[in-house]
Amino acid sequence: MNCSKSAGVIRTNPRYCFYMKWFRLLWCYAVLVAPAVASDLYRDDLVYFTDDDVASEIERLSAIETPDEVSYLTQIALEKPEVFVRQLNVARELLERAPSVESVRDELQEAGFFSPDVQQQIAIFFSDFETRDDLNPSDAYRLIIRLNDQSGAWAHLLAADYDLDPFTGLECAPNQVPSELMGPPVHQYLLRVAHPNMELTLWRYDPNTARRYPIGAVSDTTVDEYQFVSRLGQSLATLNRQTLEMAIGEDTVACQKIAASVMQAYQNHRREVVLAEKQL
């Protein structure tokens, strides 16, 4: 099939020709331009949650009749991050002048942190801070990710130093495998591998904020599938390693692999379109 003209008539479907020209341009960008760029247009943000993500998590947590302490703190952090930051500042002041966590257990309970385990986790969390650093909502989100990480799947990203490489891109769509980069953007992912422990995480792109953010970490691997857990400790998705079918939330989507460099080039293109629209 080609897109040549005969007597002014295109020999094949015009829409096909348009997509093929667009894809060739994108491929040239990935192969020729992208390697020459020092970095892409996106920045990694471990603690970024979209507004929809926050709303759905608050709804889930609000529906729990008798929430445990971690669920309660998570809801406060998502719903009223400025209030949670104030609570953390009180705990920080107590811990900075106390010889041990045990010596200020009662005061920490008055600040809203009740169990010894949560108090200890907060003390460990603050041990990574310099005295001059001010707390902000991003710090609050980082703490609740730590508190919800019962399986340790997110420990490698919560550590101070980590190195990530693109593993592969995944393009998915409900009911059928999408055509090359023509599936819904909400189901375009990047699998990344961490060094040196080889942990896998699943990332999304937000072209409006130029953020690349993780949504799932592999919590269990078998011959047949990867199981992902969310940053708030919930079962997120199961990816079949043979068929590339993924059950994510209430959806089951069919996926295909996209070279990571091509996926990144496409997302840079989407970001540039957003920037162009904002300038008009």
Sequence and secondary structure as in RCSB ss.txt:
>XXXX:A:sequence
MNCSKSAGVIRTNPRYCFYMKWFRLLWCYAVLVAPAVASDLYRDDLVYFTDDDVASEIERLSAIETPDEVSYLTQ
IALEKPEVFVRQLNVARELLERAPSVESVRDELQEAGFFSPDVQQQIAIFFSDFETRDDLNPSDAYRLIIRLNDQ
SGAWAHLLAADYDLDPFTGLECAPNQVPSELMGPPVHQYLLRVAHPNMELTLWRYDPNTARRYPIGAVSDTTVDE
YQFVSRLGQSLATLNRQTLEMAIGEDTVACQKIAASVMQAYQNHRREVVLAEKQL
>XXXX:A:secstr
    EETTEESS HHHHHHHHHHHHHHHIIIIIGGGSSS S EE TT   HHHHHHHHHHHHT SS  HHHHHHH
HHHH HHHHHHHHHHHHHHHHH S SGGGHHHHHHTT  SHHHHHHHHHHHTTS TT    HHHHHHHHHHHH T
T TTHHHHSS  EEEEEEEEEEEESS   TT S GGGEEEEEEEETT  EEEEEEETTTTEEEEEEEEEEE SSE
EEEE TTS EEEEEETTT EEEETTEEEEEEEE HHHHHHHHHHHHHHHHHHHH 
